Amino acid sequence: MDHVALVVPCYNEQTRLGVHEFQSAQLAQRRLELVFVDDGSRDATRDVIRRIREGRPHDVRVVAYDENRGKAEAVRRGILEAIRRHPDAVGYWDADLSTPLSELPGFVKILEDQHGVDLVMGARVKLMGRDIRRRAWRHYPGRVFATAVSLTLGLPVYDTQCGAKLFRMTPRLPQLFERPFVSRWIFDVEILARLIALDANGSDGAERAIVEYPLDHWADVRGTKLQAVDFLRAVVELALIRRIYGHALRHKPSRA
């Protein structure tokens, strides 16, 4: 796996974008390309991205919009732009680096070692020996929501909402992102629903193609845009995903 492209969606991230961290990020013996999507920021985010690009002009791409379109659309457009550059793997990563870039080699190694895996998802699992710092008001509703997602999709998924994911470049990958998402807040769940719909073996096939990777480090970063009301929005959107993709989710092979 020689070329990895990472999409970084940005909206008013001027104080949270780590210039040094992005400029110095490397993958041993591989090319790491960064695609920043400035989603209509009203602060100096675009200037910060330019500074990052000055430090690695050959490996930074910028997609900029004058109007805010939401994280789901920013990620979708960024992934499509990254795919056009023919990487071996493409993913997206939160701009605040709540998941540090030092975790990325672990994602890449899974794709290299397990050829049947098409998606690696970061999972914020608080285990002995791991440094996972998550506020209680986000953790406990998140566990309830993850259970609802698991039941809806028929997948034993632990954490859909971690903003660190890496996809193997396959012929069906563009199909996951060719249409705008119906969900604004939980598009990560919709991606999994689309994977199930595309897989001939339904959720069983999707489960074999996905690995959740327990992170060594993750921390809530000040300035998060999430609010308590967003949990209610997520519940509404989960019902919408079930309604739209319900046929594919219901008609899946039964497990042995």
N, C-alpha and C positions, 0 to 999 in steps of 0.2 A: 504494500500500500504506500505509494510514493507521494501522493498529492491529496491533502485534506483541506476542504474549504469549510469555514465556520462563519455562519451568519450571526451578526450582532444587532438586534433591533434596538433602536434608541429613541426615546422621547423625553426631552428635558433632562438629559443625563450629564449635564456639564460638571456637576460636583461629584459624580460617582464613576465616571469613566477613568480608569487607571491608565494614563498615558504610558508610563514605564512598563506596566504589566503587559499591555498589548504590544508595545514596540519590541519587547525582549522575548515574547513567547516563541518557543521553538518546539519542533518535533524532531527528535534525532534522526538524521538521514532521510528526512521527508520534507516536502514543501508544505508549509502551513499558510494558507491564504485566508485573509479576513475580509468579509463583506459587511460593511457597516450600512445599516438602513436608517437614515435620519427621517423619522416619521413626523415631519412637520413641527419640529421642536421650536419653542419660542424663546429659548435661552441661547447660550453660546455652545451648544452641543456640536454644531457643525464645525466650529473653529477648533474644538478639541479633537474631533476626528481628523481634521487637516493636520494637526500636530502629530497625531499618530502616524498618518500617512507619510509625513516628511521623514520619519524614522525608518520606514520600510516601504519605499515607494513602489516596489515591484510586487508586493504581496498584499496590498490593501486596495480594495475597491469600495466605492461609495455610491450608494443609491439614495437620492434625496427627494423628498416630497415637500411641497409648500403647505399642504393641509394634512392634519392628522387623520390617519386611516385606521388606527388601532393596531395592537401588537400582532393579532392573527394575520392581518393583511401584510404587515411589514415583514413578518417571517416568511409568508408565502412568496411574496415578490423577491425577497432576498434569496430564498432557496432556488427559485427558478433562474435567477441571475447566476448563482453559483454553479448550477447544473450545466449552464452553457459553457463553462470553462473546463468541463470534462474531468472533474476530480474523481478519485477512487472512493472517497467518502465525503458526505456533506452533512452538516448539522447546524444547530443553532444553540446559542449560549447567551445567558442573561448579561446585559451590559455592566451591571454592578459587580460582577464576578463574585456573587454569593457562592457560586461553585468556582473555585480557583482554577485557572488554566492548567495548573499542575495535575489536575485530575484527567485531562484529555488523553495522555498516553495510555491510561488504563482502558478507555473506551476503544481506542484504536487497536490495542492488543486483542481485545475480544473479537473484533471483526476479522483480524488476521488469523487468529487461532481457531475460530469457529465459523467455518465457511457457510453453514446453514443459517447463520444469524444475519438479519438485515437491519435491525434497529437495536441500539444500545441506549437505555434511558437511565439517567442518574436517579438514585433513590436515596432519600434522606432518612436513613435508618439509624437511630441512636443506639449504638452497640458499644460494648467495652472496647477501648482502644481507638475509637473514632470520635472526632471532634465535630459534632452536629449541634449547632446552637440555633434553636428555633423558638420563637415566642409561643407561649402556651395558647394564646388566643388564636394563633394560626394553626398550631399542631393538632389540637383536639377536634375542631371542626373539620380539619383536613382528613383526619382518620375516618370520621363519619362519611365524608364525601367520597373518599377512596373506596369504602365498602359499597356505596351506592353505585359507583362506576364499575366496580368488579362484577356486581350482580347484573348490571345493565349490559355489559359487553360479553359476559361469560368468560372473562379472563381473570386469573388470580393476581391482578396487578396491585402493587402496594402504593406506588406514588406516580401519578400521571402528571403532576403539576410542577415538578422540578424543571427548571429552565435550562437543562443541559441534556441534549440528545444528539446522537450521531447515527446517520443512515449509510448503509452500503449503497454505492451507486449501482442500481439495477434498472432494467428496462421499465419496470413498473413504478419506479420512484417518481417520475414526472407526473404520473396519473394521480398520485396522492395530493399534488399541489396545483393541478391545472385549473381547478375551480375554486372560487372564493369560498371560505368557510361560512357556514350558517351561524356558527358560534363565535362570539367576540372574546369571551373570557376563558373558555375551556376548549380551545381549538386543539389542544394536545389530545383530549379525549376523542375528538372528531377524527383526528389522524388515525387513531387506533381503530375506530369504527370503519374508516375507509380501508384500512389494511385487511380487516376481516372480510369486508365486502369484496375485495379484489382476490382474496385467497380462495382457491377451489375447495380447500378443506376448512373453510370458515374459521372460527375461533381456535380450533385445534391447530390449524396450520399457522395462524398468527402467533399463537403462544410459542410454537417451536422457533419462530423467526425473531422473537424479541427476548432480550436479556435485560433485566434490571440490575444495575451495577451499584452496590452500596458505596456511597462516597466516603472517603476518609475525612474530608473537611467540607463543611457547609456552614454559612452564617447569615442570619438576617442582616441586611445592610440598611442603615438609616436612610429614610427618604422613600421607602416603599410606597407604591401607589395603590396598594390593596387596602380596602376598607371592609369593615364587618358586613356591610350591605352586599359586597361582592359575593359572599357565600350564598345569599339568596338568588343573586343573578345566576350563579353557577348551577344551582338546583333547577332553575327554570330552563337553562340551556341544556342541561342533561336530559330533561324531558323532551326537548325539541330534537335532540340527537336521536333519542329512542324512537320518536315518531318518524323521522326522516329515514333512518337507517334500520328501522325495526325489522323489516322483511329479511334483510341479510343477517341480522343478529339472531333472529328466531330460527331460520332455516340453516342450521349448521349440523354437521355429523355428530351423533351422540358418541360420548366417550366410552371406551371399552371398560 
